[in-house]
């Protein structure tokens, strides 16, 4: 049986949105620091970026599954999603996570000098999760 842990990517969560990042466990040597984007929405989503080694990529390409282990410390399980993307676009996350823009608006610009972008709805959880 082959069992290898994935590691956080050693790069921005989303290129171009570094100024919005926070780092969990930055001063906790027992944990690996985790760069994240934290949303300004009611759900307060947190997005991190993970990478696979060439061997892990080969394993997945050959049919291996990815497992998710969460430490709940006895609390209820939080809704989670796992996503795959090669080149995520910053504007998508600015809107979806309602990140503060340079103009001061959150998510989409509400300034009359700029056109209003369409808001991107938060995805529904499968099975009512």
C-alpha positions in Angstrom: 0.0 0.0 0.0 1.3 3.4 -1.0 0.3 6.3 1.3 1.8 9.8 0.8 0.7 13.1 2.3 0.1 16.0 -0.1 1.8 19.3 0.9 0.7 22.9 0.5 1.9 24.4 -2.7 5.0 26.7 -2.2 3.4 29.5 -4.2 0.5 32.0 -3.9 -2.9 30.4 -3.5 -4.1 32.4 -6.5 -1.5 34.4 -8.5 -2.2 38.1 -8.2 -4.1 37.8 -4.9 -1.2 37.5 -2.5 -2.1 40.7 -0.6 -5.3 38.9 0.5 -3.5 35.9 1.9 -3.3 34.9 5.6 -1.0 32.1 6.9 -2.4 29.6 9.3 0.0 28.0 11.8 2.7 30.6 10.9 4.0 30.5 14.5 3.2 26.9 15.3 6.3 24.8 14.6 4.3 21.6 15.1 2.3 22.3 12.0 3.1 23.2 8.4 2.3 26.8 7.7 -0.7 27.1 5.3 -1.2 30.1 3.0 -4.9 30.8 2.5 -7.4 33.2 1.1 -10.3 33.8 3.5 -13.6 35.0 2.1 -15.6 37.9 3.3 -18.9 36.0 2.9 -21.4 34.6 5.3 -19.8 31.1 4.9 -16.2 32.5 5.6 -14.7 30.0 3.1 -11.0 29.4 3.3 -9.1 28.4 0.2 -5.6 26.8 0.2 -3.5 25.4 -2.6 -2.0 21.9 -2.6 0.4 20.2 -4.9 1.4 16.7 -5.8 4.8 15.3 -6.4 5.5 13.7 -9.8 5.1 10.3 -8.2 1.7 11.3 -6.7 0.6 12.7 -10.0 1.5 9.4 -11.6 -0.5 7.5 -8.9 -3.6 9.6 -9.6 -3.2 9.2 -13.4 -3.1 5.4 -12.8 -6.3 5.4 -10.8 -5.3 6.2 -7.2 -7.8 8.2 -5.2 -7.2 11.3 -3.0 -8.3 11.0 0.6 -9.2 13.8 2.9 -8.6 13.6 6.6 -10.0 16.3 8.9 -9.2 16.9 12.6 -12.6 17.9 14.1 -11.5 17.7 17.7 -15.0 16.4 18.5 -16.8 19.3 16.8 -19.3 18.8 13.9 -17.8 18.3 10.5 -17.6 21.4 8.4 -18.7 21.4 4.7 -15.7 20.9 2.5 -14.9 20.8 -1.2 -11.9 19.6 -3.1 -11.2 21.2 -6.5 -8.7 20.8 -9.3 -7.5 23.8 -11.4 -4.4 24.5 -13.4 -4.7 28.3 -13.8 -7.3 29.9 -11.5 -8.4 33.4 -12.5 -8.0 36.1 -9.8 -11.3 37.9 -10.8 -13.3 34.7 -10.0 -12.1 34.6 -6.5 -12.3 38.3 -5.9 -16.0 38.0 -6.8 -16.9 34.7 -5.2 -15.0 35.3 -2.0 -15.9 39.0 -1.9 -12.2 40.1 -1.5 -11.6 43.8 -1.1 -10.7 45.4 -4.4 -8.2 48.3 -4.9 -11.2 50.7 -5.1 -12.4 49.6 -1.7 -15.4 47.6 -2.9 -15.8 43.9 -1.9 -16.2 41.3 -4.6 -17.5 43.5 -7.4 -17.0 47.2 -7.9 -20.1 49.2 -7.0 -18.6 52.5 -8.2 -20.7 54.3 -10.8 -17.5 55.0 -12.8 -17.0 51.3 -13.4 -19.4 48.8 -14.9 -21.0 46.4 -12.5 -19.8 42.8 -12.8 -22.2 40.0 -12.4 -21.9 38.3 -9.0 -20.9 34.7 -9.0 -23.2 32.6 -6.7 -21.7 30.4 -4.1 -21.9 26.7 -5.2 -24.6 24.5 -3.6 -23.3 21.6 -1.5 -24.2 18.2 -3.0 -26.8 16.2 -1.1 -27.8 19.2 1.0 -24.4 19.1 2.8 
